[in-house]
Amino acid sequence: MEVQLSAFFAEHNVTYLPAGHLVNVIKKGAKDSKIAKDITLGRKKCSAIVRNVIAKTETEELVTILKKTSFSVMIDESTDVANKKIVCILTR
């Protein structure tokens, strides 16, 4: 359930901040559910699941697809306001 909730946040581009509050709402609404009772998801854990579980799986699937098909690559590099470097890689 934690992975599914994290995937929902990532897929819909929702900030991770309300993750803990949403879990509390689910627990109150489904008091008799053992799954809901065992959820412990906050913003940091949600972010870690997206980075370390979902992103790795999606990357592996993308690599598998790209190995079988022809594609082109476009790269864009920039620096944001906080002086943090960002690289965007687009495959088509």
C-alpha positions, 0 to 999 in steps of 0.5 A: 500500500505504501508503494501504491500511495507513493506511486500515486504521488509521483504519477500525479505530480503531487507534493509529498508533504501531505503523505502523513496526513493522508495516511491518518485519514485512511487509518481513520476511515478504514479502522477495521483494515489491517493493511491501513493499520500497518501503513507508516508513510511520511514525506521522507519515506514516500520520497525514498520509495519513489527514488529507490524503488519505483525509479529503479524499476522504471529505469530498468524497464526503459532500458529494456525497451530502448535496447529493442528499438531505435531512438534519438536523444536530446539533452538539455542542461541548465542551472536553476536559481539555487545554483543547482545543475539540472540535466534533462535527457529526452528520448524519442 
